[in-house]
Amino acid sequence: MSAGLRIAVELAAAVAVGTGIGIVLDRWLGTAPWLLIVFFLVGSAAGFLNVYRVGQEIDRRARERKAAGGK
């Protein structure tokens, strides 16, 4: 999987999961829209953290290739 696609999937999946959890909990507890908002924000934060981690991994691999004399 290319790096750009992986980053997009990581971000979208985290936001979708957070939003889904918020919707389910709001329906179950009758708190609409508060848990949706909270879990959307939590999912977004998790998505950005995942993107940051993927970026760090890509950078580390690029530095290792450069140190090894590769492209």
PyMOL commands that set and color helices and strands:
alter all, ss='L'
color gray80, all
select helices_A, chain A and resi 3-29+34-67
alter helices_A, ss='H'
color red, helices_A
deselect
rebuild
show_as cartoon
